[in-house]
Amino acid sequence: MSGKTTDTSLNGAAILVVDDDRNLREEVCDYLKGHGLVVELAGDMVGARFRLQHRAFDLVLLDLWLG
């Protein structure tokens, strides 16, 4: 993953990243924040549900094989 986009239409968009792999979660977070997005993380569905109940997100990136 390299290069920054010049499109600012997504700046400030709220993204929830849900993955049980901490390293992957943090890598994705760093990448998205580097492109001007607001990112929250959850390591499991309990954390994801909590965040979804307390905030609206523009996009949720979900690990389909969440263990």
C-alpha positions in Angstrom: 0.0 0.0 0.0 1.7 3.1 -1.1 1.1 6.6 -2.3 -1.4 9.2 -1.1 -4.5 10.1 -3.1 -5.2 13.7 -4.0 -8.9 13.1 -3.8 -10.1 14.8 -0.6 -13.8 13.7 -0.9 -13.3 11.0 1.8 -11.4 13.2 4.3 -13.0 12.9 7.7 -15.0 9.8 6.8 -15.5 7.5 9.8 -14.3 3.9 9.3 -14.6 1.0 11.8 -12.0 -1.7 11.3 -13.0 -5.1 12.9 -10.3 -7.8 12.9 -8.9 -10.1 15.6 -5.4 -9.8 14.2 -4.0 -6.8 16.0 -1.1 -6.2 13.6 -3.4 -6.2 10.6 -5.9 -3.9 12.4 -3.1 -1.4 13.2 -1.6 -1.5 9.7 -5.0 -0.8 8.1 -5.6 1.9 10.7 -2.3 3.7 9.9 -2.9 3.5 6.2 -6.4 4.9 6.4 -5.5 7.7 8.8 -2.6 8.6 6.5 -5.3 9.3 3.9 -7.3 11.6 6.1 -9.9 9.1 7.4 -11.1 8.9 11.0 -10.6 5.3 12.2 -11.8 3.3 15.1 -10.7 -0.3 15.9 -12.4 -3.3 17.3 -10.8 -6.7 17.9 -14.1 -8.7 18.2 -17.8 -8.4 17.6 -18.5 -7.3 21.2 -16.3 -4.3 20.6 -17.7 -3.7 17.2 -21.3 -3.7 18.5 -20.4 -1.3 21.2 -18.9 1.2 18.8 -21.8 0.8 16.4 -24.3 1.6 19.1 -22.4 4.8 20.0 -21.4 6.2 16.7 -22.3 6.3 13.0 -19.7 5.0 10.6 -19.4 5.6 6.9 -17.8 2.2 6.3 -17.2 -1.0 8.3 -14.3 -3.2 7.3 -15.0 -6.6 8.8 -12.9 -9.7 8.9 -15.2 -12.4 7.6 -13.3 -15.1 9.4 -13.3 -13.3 12.7 -12.5 -15.9 15.3 
